[in-house]
């Protein structure tokens, strides 16, 4: 049996993050990855998706050209060439990360890992023993049990499909549905989003979601909440989606039906029972230091953590904490209160901290600064379709407890609010900051 100080299961952002402190401390580290190094984000998620989003941004700017006194012919998108560009951009990511791990002194092993004991792993014919094992295996699309589920595709498929469909239905009204839905809509595809719950995007502020929904519907995206998909049938070379809403059953035809019903921890096949790691439906219970409650020699980070957002930067952040806890002892705890999140629709939605509902639920006395910025000079200059903000400030302390932006370069501005929240800069202090003018950043003082 080969012996290591640390064995990391998964070569994505979380696993990579765990190698920094452990290798700096001189610990021997092995990383086991069943697919491509880098995991979902750079190979099948964030990075390739952003290539498509960038193209959609250009289409959006062309749509607004008339506002800038520019006359243009209707654009024509070569979808196949766009997919080829996306693949070209990400093609060398696994090899570059392999080089990084080699430089860092991490032994990378290709294959599917499984526990054979509380501190032992099997991968292929090899058996590894370690003082600490890190579960960083990411997530996978949540399977749906509806009749005809075999006809579903995933976001992975969308990012590899060289044929632009005429019509697409997304099952689930989450982040992926809106991001890819906006790309498709701007490419001229008929898009429909079917969400079973009353609330779209439950992690975001409801007023921000309302702004996004309005712009999505303006683009022609059909959105139905409390819509239960009954079945998917194949007919005449297309797919028919039957769904019920308010007691009425309807049907819509599409070329693609995409599973956007969320993601679940990718722990199937790890044989967690052999590692004495207790879990419920893939959710591993952890302590405040990201250790399994049932086996403190096992750490968990990234999408496999049951109670933190499944976001790429959070995976890297948690991986770094796990690495430091292994190297220095379990004394570091994650703090998610100031980590921003963005939804890369067009316009984007950005958020950090508490929603208004959560702030009031916690009994905080807050002042809510709500702004429709579409009439502001900066928004008019760029002919923004949506420019909106909600800044939530605790009245007694003047600290910012939440910020929510739609449009107005919000996916960049949100980091200024996050910085203020992390370092305790009060709302007045942030509003007194002198910014270059005219910029979107200069509008922050007027948002509060």
N, C-alpha and C positions, 0 to 999 in steps of 0.2 A: 504493500500500500504506500503510495506516494504521500509525503507529508508536507503541508504548507501551513503558514500562519493564518492565511485567509484564503478562502475559496469564494469567488463571486459568481453567482448564477445569473447570467445576463450581461450582454455587452452593449447596453444602451446608455443613455445619459446618466441614469442612477448608478449603474455599475462603474462607469468611467469615473464618476465623481468620487466613488469610494476608494479608488486607487491612489488618489493624490496624497492624502495624509498617511495612508498605510505604507506606501513605498517610501515616502519621505522619512518615515520612522525606521526604515530598513527591514520591514516585514516581508516575508516571501508571499507572493500573491499569484493565484491562478484565476483566470476568468474563463467561464464556459459559456459559449454562445451557439445556439442551434441554427441561426440564420446569418444575417449580415451584421458585422460590427457597426455600432451606431444605433441599432434598434429601429423602432418605428419612426421616430421624429425625422431624422435626416434622410431615411431611405424610402419611407412609405407614408409620411405624414407632413409635419410642419414645413420642411424645406421644399419638397416638390409642390405642395399645395400653394405656397407663397409665390412660386413661379407663375402659376395659373392666375392667382389673385393680381399679380403685377400686370399681367396682360389685360385683365378686366379693368384695372385702374386706367390704363391707356384708353380703353373703349369708353370709359366714363368721361375722361377728359375730352375726347373727341365729341361726345354727345353735348358737352357744355361749350364747345368751341364758338358757337354762335353768340354766346354771351360776351365773348371777347372780340367780337367783330371779325371772326375768322370763318370763312366759308370753306367747307370740306365736303368731299364726296362721301357717301356712306362707306364705312370701313368693311373690309372682308377679312374674316379671321380664318387662317389655315390651321384648323385644330390639330391635324396630324403633325404638322411642323412644330406647333407649340408643345405637344407631348414629347416630340423628339428633343426639343430644346431643354425641356424639364429633365429628361433622362440624361442628357449630356452634362447638365450642371451637377447632378448628384452622382454620376457614374463612379467617380474615383473616391467617394467618401469612405467606403469600407477599407480600401487599401491605405488611405491616409491615416485612418484611425488605427489600423494594424501597425503602421510605422510608429505612431505615437505610443502605443502600448509596448512595443519592442524597446523604444527609447526609454520608456519609464521602467522597464524591467519586469513587466507583467507577462506571465506565461499564458498565452491564449490557446484554448482548447476548443475545437469545433465538435459539436454534438449535443445531444439531449441529455441533460443531467437529471438524476433522481437520487433521493436520499436512500442510503442503506443502513443508516444509524444516525444517532443524534449529532454526530460530528463527522459523518462520512458520506461521500458522494460517489456514485458510479456514473461514468460517461463512456459509452462504448464498452471496451474491455478494460478500461482503466478504473482504478479505485483510488480516491483521494481522501485524506484525513486532514482536518483543519481545526485550529483552536476556535476560529470563528467562521461562520458561513453567512453570506449575504444573499438574500433573495431579492433580485432586481430584475425579474423576468418580464416586467411590463404588463401590457394588457392586450386584449383582443376584442373584436366586436361581440356584443352580447347576442347570443343566438336567439332567434325567434321561432316559436313553435306553431305559427299559423300555417294552415294548409297552403301549399305552394311555396313554402319558404326556400325551397331549392332554387327558385328563380331569382332570389335576391342577390344583389351584388354589394360590395363594400366600398369604402372610400379608397382602399388599395386598388380596386378594379378601376375606379374612375380616373385615378392618376396614371393608369397605364393604358387606357382605352383610346386608340387612335381614331376612332369613329365618333363624331359628334352626333348624339342622339337628337331626335326631334322633340321628344317629351320625356321628362324624368319625374318620378315620384319619390320623395324621401319619406321613409317611415321613421318618425321621431323628429321633434322640432328642437334639436340641440345645436351646438356650435357647428358641427360638420355640415349639417343640413343648410344652415344659413350661409356659411362660407362658400361651399360648393354651389349652393343654389344661386347665389349672386353671380358667380362666375358663369354658370350655365345661362342664366337669364340675360346677361349682357352679351352672351354669344348667340342669342336668338332662340334659345331652347324654351319650350313650355315647361314650367316648373310648378310642382305642387308639393306642399309640406303637410303631412298628416301627423298630428300629435294627439296621443291618447289622453293626456292630462289637460286640465283647464289652462295651465300656465306654460308658456313657452320660456325656454332658457331660465329655469328656476334659480340659477346661481347669480343672475344679474338683477339689478334694480328694475322693478316693474315699469316705471316710467321710461327708463332707457329702452326697455324691450318694446314698449309701445311706439317709441320713435322709430326703431328699426322695423317694426312690423309695418308701419305706415309707408315707409320708403320701399320696403320689399313689395308691398302690394301695388305701389305706384309703378314698379318695374314690371308688374304683371304676374308676380309669384302668387299662386293660390295658397292660402293658409287656412287650415281647419284644425281647431282644437277640439278636445273631447271627441275625437274621431277614432273609432276602433276598426282596425283593418281586420276583415273577416277571412279573406282568402286572396290568393294570387293565381290567376289562370293564364295559360298560354293559348293564344288564338290568333290565327292569320299572321303569324310571325311577330306578333306584339304581345304585350302583357296587359292583362286586365286586373285592376285592383278594386276589390269590393270593400267598402267601408261603411260603417254605421255612424250616424251623427244625429243626435236628438230624436232617436227612434226611427229615423229614415235611412234606408240603405241606398247607397249610390255606387256608381262604378266610374272609373276613369281609366283610359288607355294610356300606355306609356311604352317606351322602348327600353327603359332601364327603371328598375325599382331598387333603391339603395337603402340598406339597413343602417339607419342612424339612431338606433335605440340605445345608444350608450355603449360603454366598454366594461369588461370585467377583467379581474386579475388573471393573468396567464400563468396559472400554477398547476394546471392539469398536466399530469405526467411526472410531477416532482415527487410523488409518493410521500407527501408531507407527514403521514402517519408514522413512517419509518424514522423520520427525524424528530418525532415527538413534538410536532408543531401543530397546535390545535387551530383549526380554521372552520368557518361556516361559509359555504358557497364561495370559497376562494378568498374570503376576507380573513386576514391573519390578525388576531388581536395582539397589540403591541403595548409596551409601556411608554413612558414619556421620553425615553432615549432611543426609540425605534427598535427595541428588542422584542422578540416574541415573548409573550407572557409565559408560555409553556416551556420554552427552551431559551434561556438568556444567552446562549452561545450563538443564536441565530438572530441576525438583524434583517430588517425589511426596509426597502426604500423604493421610491418611484410609484408607478401605478399599482403595485401590489399592496401598498398601504391602504387600509380600508377607509380611513377617515380624513384624507387630504385630497385636494383637487388633482385630477389627472392631467397635469401640465408639465411640459418639458423642463422649464426652469426650476419647477419645484422638485422634479426628479433629480436634477443635478444638485440642487440645494440639499435635499435629504441625503443623497449619496455622500456629499462632503461631510455632513454631520455624522453619518455612520462611520466614515473613515476616521474622523477625529476621535469618536468614542472608542473605536477599536484600538487606536494607537495610544490614547491618553487615559482611557477608562471612561465609563459611562457617566459623563457629566454635562454633555451638550444636548440641548433640547431645541426642536424647531419652533419658530415663531412665524406663523403665516399671516399675521395681521397687516403687514405692510407690503405683501407681495402682489403686484398688479397682474391683471389678466386682460387679454384683448381678444376680441372676436373679429376676425379679418374679413368681415363683409365690407361692402362699399356703399355707404360710409361705415367705418369701423366703430365698434363699441368697446370702450375701455373702462375698467373698474378697478378700484383698490379699496380695501377696508370694508366697512359695514354698509349694507343697503339701508335705506331709510326705515324700512319695516323692521330690520334686525336691530337697528339702533333704538327704536322705540320699544321693541320687545324686551330689550335689556334695561329699560327704564332710564335711559340717558335723556337728559334735557338738552335738546339739540335745536340749532337754528338751521333750516334748510334753505340754501341759496339756489334757486331754480332759475335757469336762464335759457330762453330761446334766442340764440345768437345769430339767427339767420339774417337779421336786419343790421347786424354790426358791420362796420366797414371792412373788417378782415374777411368775414364770410361773403359779403357782397363782392369783394375784389376777386375772389376765386369762384364766385357763382355756386356756392355750396348749396346742395339740395337740402341737407340737414346739418345744423350746427346747434348743439344743445349740451347743457351741462347741469349737473346737480352736485353741489358741494355741501357736505354735512359737517357741521362744526358744533362741538360740545360747548354750550354757553358758559358754563362755570370756569372752564380751563382754556377756552379759545383754541383747543387742539382739533385738528382735522381728523375725523373718525371715518370718513368715507368720501370718495370722489367718483363720479360717474360721468362719462363723456360719450357723445355720439358725434362723429365727424370732427371737423376743426383740428385735424391732426391729433386726435385724442390718444391714439395708440403710442404717440411719442410724449405728449404732454403729461400723460398719466404717471410717468416716472418722476416728474417733478413733485407731484403730490405724494408719491410713495416715499421719496427722499425726505420730504418734510415730516411725514408721519414716522418714519424710522428714527429720525434724529430729533424729534420733539420740537420742530419749528412750528410756532403757532400760526394760525391763519393770518393774523395781522403781520407777522414777520414775513410770511410768504408774499402777501400782497404788497409789501414795501420793497420787495426785490426789484431792482432796475433791470429791465430786459431790453434787448435790442428792439428797435421799432422801425417799420411795422412788421411784426411777427405774430404768430398765433400765441407764442409764449407771453407776449406783452398783454394779452387779454386775461391772463390768470388773475391779475389784481381786480378786474371787473367781475370775475366770476364769484367773488366773495363780498 
